[in-house]
Amino acid sequence: PYLRARLLLRTVEFDPNVRTMDTEFLTDMMDFNDKIELCEGPETLDILRITNEEAIGELYAQFEMLFIQDDYKAAAETLAKVKFLLQTRERIEVQNEAIIRTSD
């Protein structure tokens, strides 16, 4: 869905690359990533995974609504947030592997 959304922005000749990001969102992301790093058990990590996946779903829905409303700037900003959450998904998986290794 992420690459498709970028392509949709390009089809309306809007640059999907966002150069500035909402400071509050970035702070929240740093805090969330700290929680991932400090996570020592699979149960807590599962909660963080679910939270992250729900946020991705909500942002994709926002993107769709904004795109339909021709608010391409806000759609691109929303998509930039999705990119951060997709990277967070990868961090969660890396932490999960680390937890598994230490529990063996």
Residue pairs with C-beta under 8 A, 6 or more apart in sequence:
1 60
2 79
2 82
2 83
2 86
5 16
5 60
5 63
5 67
5 75
5 79
5 82
6 16
6 79
8 67
9 15
9 16
9 67
9 72
9 75
9 76
9 79
10 16
12 70
12 72
14 72
14 73
14 75
14 76
15 76
16 76
16 79
17 76
18 76
18 77
18 79
18 80
21 77
21 80
21 81
22 77
22 81
25 81
25 84
29 84
29 88
32 48
32 51
32 52
32 88
33 88
33 91
35 48
36 45
36 48
36 88
36 91
36 92
36 95
37 91
37 95
39 45
39 48
39 95
39 99
40 99
41 99
42 96
42 99
42 100
45 92
45 95
45 96
45 99
48 92
49 89
49 92
52 85
52 88
52 89
52 92
53 89
55 85
56 82
56 85
56 86
56 89
59 78
59 79
59 81
59 82
59 85
60 82
62 78
63 75
63 78
63 79
63 82
66 72
66 74
66 75
66 78
67 75
